[in-house]
Structures are given as C-alpha cells and as structure tokens.
Amino acid sequence: MKKKLIIESLLILLIFLYSCQGLIDFIPPDFEEKLSVNAVIINGRNQNKIIVEKTFQYEYPSEANASLEDMTVTIRSESEVVFEYFNPKSENRIDTIYLPADLVFIPNQKYTLTISEKNSESITSEIIVPTPPFIPEVSIEGTVQTFLPPPQECNNPVKSIVLNVNFLSNENRFYYLGIDGFYNDTLSAMIDYDIIESNSPYFRTFIQGFLSIKFRHCATSPFSTIPGGIYQACFFDSKTIPGNNCAFKIKVDINRLYNYTKPIRITLNSLHKEFYTYEKSYHTYFETLFDPFSEPVYLRGNIRGGYGIFTINSISNTSFILPVN
C-alpha cells in the first residue's frame, strides 16, 4: 500500500511538471532543437488553442529562457487563409494562441498549419477534417457512493452518477469521449469520468492543453486556487468495436466545485489515426514509466520539421442536467 502511494505521488508530481514544461520530456535528448506544437482543435468548440514551444537540450540550460521571435502561425484551407497570428517576441519559449470562437472547419476539407520563427526551422502539417460521428445515446442508470483515497479522503463520501453510453461507429474511424461542464456561470472545464464496463477495448490517457477540475486535497485551504490538472479521456478504435456498436458505462464523481445547475455536455470526437496513435504512445509512456526494462517512448506526431501534433476533430454531442441532489 505504501509503495502504491509513493508511485502515485511520483506520477502526480510528474504530471504537474509536465503540465508546466510542455512536450520536451517526450523528445529524445539527442534530437535537434526544433519547434514543437500542440494543436488539438475540436471543430465547433469555442476554446481552441495552439501551444507552440521552442525545445532545448538540458545540457544547455540557458536556452530554457529563450523566446520565440517573429513567429507567424497560419492555418490555410485549400482556397484561403482562415487564421493568421504574428508575435514579434514571446515572454518565454512557450506561446499559447487562442483561436476565434467562430472559426469553423469544413468536414472532408484539407487544412494546412504552418509555423515559422526567426531562429528555428519552419514546421508544417496537413489534416483532412473527418465527418462528424453519430450522436451518442446517453441514459442515467443510477447513483453510487465513491470513497476517494488520501489525500482527498475529506471529500468522502462522494456521490457518483452512472451513465449508459452507446454510439454507432464507422469503419476505419477512431474516437474519444469527452465531458465538459461549468464551474461558474460562464467558465467551463472538462469533467473527469471512469469507464466501469465496456463491450469494446479502450485506453485512457491525458490530452495536453485540456484541463479538468480535481477534488481538493485535504491539506489544502478551501480558499486556495481551484485545483486543476490535465484531462484524461478514453479512446476507441472502430476495428475493435463489435458490430460497430460501442456500449459502455461511465461513472462521474460529483465534484461540488462544478455548477451542476447548468447542463453537462457529453461529446463524441471523431479523429484521425495520427492523433489516435499519438495519444496511444502517450498512454504507453505512462504505462511503462516505472518499468526499468521498457523501451523509451517518445511522441513523434505528424509535424514536418518539428515535433507535436496537429489535428481537427469533428464532434457530435448531447446535453442534460445531472441529478446531483
């Protein structure tokens, strides 16, 4: 038990450091210093962003304080530029660019991301926007009690809502399920969930750039900053879904930091193989993190001339209010 708590504490610390440092921990130390990008765009979402980072090698720590200079970011369709951004100099080696809320991408059309910076090789990536998936069917099965382990035991007992989720898949498609809600009247965040039963294989891993509200640690003052962390979602491959009908049960723990008087939204994302493979390697990295005999795992992505991922996911969703009282 003590060993398990130590491992979990180390993992939490590593996740915290990773959320602050970006993607450099997944880039081999002997690789060239290049631009890295995390551009996970959900078509129709109003909080999309692109995170650009200048990588560095640890034997040259002075480069950790380098800035991005004269950086241009463009997204082009087959006929026109749909987004353009320029920053003469960033505050540090990471720049976060927020896309307009009304920027919509057309399914089955190709989009090209290009990023140039004064002191780095330009990077590019192309993606064809997938068609939206079938709308997931969701029903409420009931409620159960959940007891959180230390250091969150002061939240116990936690009420949990069990939901039945079902969706039809298309051939050669990849999916992940996301849930988002509000933690006040206007600000939204992703909502964590656990799959407790499924007719299809899946893996669960982090999506960089997406945050959820966590349960407070018992040693934390109730007046401190709202606890947040990198969001985890469950991914599916249509080739392993029996009869193209994916059915599973999820458990949503009711965290009172959210505003449940407003509806939550359960979203099914349709994505490309490149993003699925990218996230699968992310999953493998954490699964083998404490195995001294495992091979190193790095995120290669689909960025030419650099590192990272560019993807545009199409979505279908359903919304309802959880019966939390």
C-alpha positions, 0 to 999 in steps of 0.5 A: 500500500505504501509503495502504491502511494509513493508511485502515485505521488511520483506520477502526480508530481510528474504530471504537474511538471509536465503540465508546466514544461510542455512536450520536451520530456517526450523528445529524445535528448539527442534530437535537434532543437526544433519547434514543437506544437500542440494543436488539438482543435475540436471543430465547433468548440469555442476554446481552441488553442495552439501551444507552440514551444521552442525545445532545448537540450538540458545540457544547455540550460540557458536556452530554457529562457529563450523566446520565440521571435517573429513567429507567424502561425497560419492555418490555410484551407485549400482556397484561403487563409482562415487564421493568421497570428504574428508575435514579434517576441514571446515572454518565454519559449512557450506561446499559447494562441487562442483561436476565434470562437467562430472559426469553423472547419469544413468536414472532408476539407484539407487544412494546412498549419504552418509555423515559422520563427526567426531562429528555428526551422519552419514546421508544417502539417496537413489534416483532412477534417473527418465527418462528424460521428453519430450522436451518442445515446446517453441514459442515467442508470443510477447513483453510487457512493465513491470513497476517494483515497488520501489525500482527498479522503475529506471529500468522502463520501462522494456521490457518483452518477452512472451513465449508459453510453452507446454510439454507432461507429464507422469503419476505419474511424477512431474516437474519444469521449469527452465531458465538459461542464461549468464551474461558474456561470460562464467558465467551463472545464472538462469533467473527469469520468471512469469507464466501469464496463465496456463491450469494446477495448479502450485506453485512457490517457491525458490530452495536453492543453485540456484541463479538468477540475480535481477534488481538493486535497485535504491539506489544502485551504478551501480558499486556495486556487481551484485545483486543476490538472490535465484531462484524461479521456478514453479512446476507441478504435472502430476495428475493435468495436463489435458490430460497430456498436460501442456500449459502455458505462461511465461513472462521474464523481460529483465534484461540488466545485462544478455548477451542476445547475447548468447542463453537462455536455457529453461529446463524441470526437471523431479523429484521425489515426495520427492523433489516435496513435499519438495519444496511444504512445502517450498512454504507453509512456505512462504505462511503462514509466516505472518499468526499468526494462521498457523501451523509451517512448517518445511522441513523434506526431505528424509535424514536418520539421518539428515535433507535436501534433496537429489535428481537427476533430469533428464532434457530435454531442448531447446535453442534460442536467445531472441529478446531483441532489 
